[in-house]
Amino acid sequence: MKTFEVHFRYQDRNESAVESTAKVDASNLPGAVAKATREFVKGLDRKQRFDMNKSGLEIKAKPSGTAAEPEAKASADSAAG
């Protein structure tokens, strides 16, 4: 699993930008975007969701490194060999 950093931004009804960043563990970039978007939208209320749908949601995602799982596997391989 890799760790991705997903950044969200939309304009609310007061013409101010609402921004949020989430770190998500996923196997690939599309999966990370989908997972983070579901979590982000669940946290919005009805009016915020309307504003987001009206103005559009800007999503930026980038890998931020790997999770601890591959490191643990590499150390287990070195201990076995």
C-alpha positions in Angstrom: 0.0 0.0 0.0 1.2 3.5 -0.8 0.3 6.7 1.0 -1.2 9.5 -1.1 -1.9 13.1 -0.2 -5.2 14.4 -1.6 -6.1 18.1 -1.6 -9.7 19.4 -2.0 -10.9 22.9 -2.8 -14.3 24.4 -3.6 -16.0 27.9 -3.4 -18.7 28.3 -0.8 -21.7 30.6 -1.0 -19.7 33.4 0.7 -17.2 33.3 -2.2 -14.5 32.1 0.1 -12.4 29.0 -0.7 -12.8 25.9 1.5 -9.7 23.7 1.5 -8.9 20.4 3.0 -6.1 17.9 2.8 -6.3 14.1 3.6 -3.6 11.4 3.6 -4.9 8.1 2.4 -3.4 4.6 2.1 -4.3 2.9 -1.2 -2.8 0.7 -3.8 -3.1 3.2 -6.7 -3.8 6.9 -7.3 -7.4 6.5 -8.6 -8.3 4.4 -5.5 -6.8 7.0 -3.2 -8.8 9.8 -4.9 -12.0 7.8 -4.6 -11.4 6.9 -1.0 -10.5 10.4 0.1 -13.4 11.9 -1.8 -15.9 9.7 -0.2 -14.5 10.6 3.3 -14.5 14.3 2.4 -18.1 14.4 1.1 -19.4 12.4 4.1 -18.1 15.2 6.3 -20.1 17.9 4.6 -23.6 19.1 5.4 -26.4 19.6 2.9 -25.5 23.2 2.1 -21.8 22.6 1.8 -22.5 19.7 -0.6 -24.8 22.0 -2.7 -22.0 24.6 -2.9 -19.5 22.0 -3.8 -21.7 20.7 -6.6 -22.5 24.2 -7.9 -19.0 25.5 -8.0 -17.1 22.3 -8.6 -14.6 20.4 -6.6 -10.9 20.8 -7.4 -8.9 17.7 -6.5 -5.1 17.5 -6.5 -3.4 14.2 -5.5 0.2 13.2 -5.2 2.1 10.2 -3.7 3.6 11.1 -0.3 5.7 7.9 0.2 5.0 4.3 1.1 3.4 2.8 4.1 5.3 0.8 6.7 4.1 -2.5 5.3 6.7 -2.8 2.5 9.5 -1.9 5.0 8.4 -4.7 7.3 8.4 -7.1 4.4 12.0 -6.1 3.4 13.2 -6.5 7.0 11.6 -9.9 7.2 13.4 -10.9 4.0 16.7 -9.8 5.2 16.3 -11.6 8.5 15.4 -14.8 6.6 18.4 -14.6 4.3 
